[in-house]
Amino acid sequence: SYYNLFGLKSTGLRFFTVYGPWGRPDMAYFIFTKNIIENRAIELFNAGNMVRDFTYVDDIILGLKAAIVKNYDCEVFNLGNNQPEKITKIINVIESIINKKAIVNLRSMQLGDVNQTFASIEKAQKMLDFKPVTNIEDGMNRFIKWYNNYRSM
């Protein structure tokens, strides 16, 4: 509306399950890591049969930078990894990096949750040359390295 009324340029960016250093402590990957390290159980909803598009923060920053540089008049872009992962895989990756098995409490699906979310990034690929490059193993390895340093502060 503001673009059409006043010529104010605007770009909307939709981020999909951003993870990495200094991430939100209420996100599953953060909680899973903390609880596995502290020998506390993790709550696994829907038996882990949910899929999310985990996007490493550095990849998000590249998309953000491209959106600023391109400076389109009025656009909305999805920024995601375009590689949805099962929640159980995330737990397996964390266990492998930490070299410790998770204690898991299976729970039923939470009200309002969905089985699958992931970004359609074709528009961002075409118009921003957006290409996420960080796979879940490398990204979680970087996060856990940061997390261990953060905990020891």
Salt bridges, closest charged atoms under 4 A:
ASP26 OD2 - ARG24 NH2 2.77
GLU38 OE1 - LYS34 NZ 3.06
GLU38 OE1 - ARG40 NH1 2.91
GLU43 OE1 - ARG107 NE 2.56
ASP73 OD1 - LYS9 NZ 3.63
GLU75 OE1 - LYS123 NZ 2.78
GLU85 OE1 - LYS89 NZ 3.34
GLU95 OE1 - LYS101 NZ 3.58
ASP113 OD1 - ARG52 NH2 2.78
ASP129 OD1 - LYS131 NZ 2.82
GLU137 OE2 - LYS89 NZ 3.38
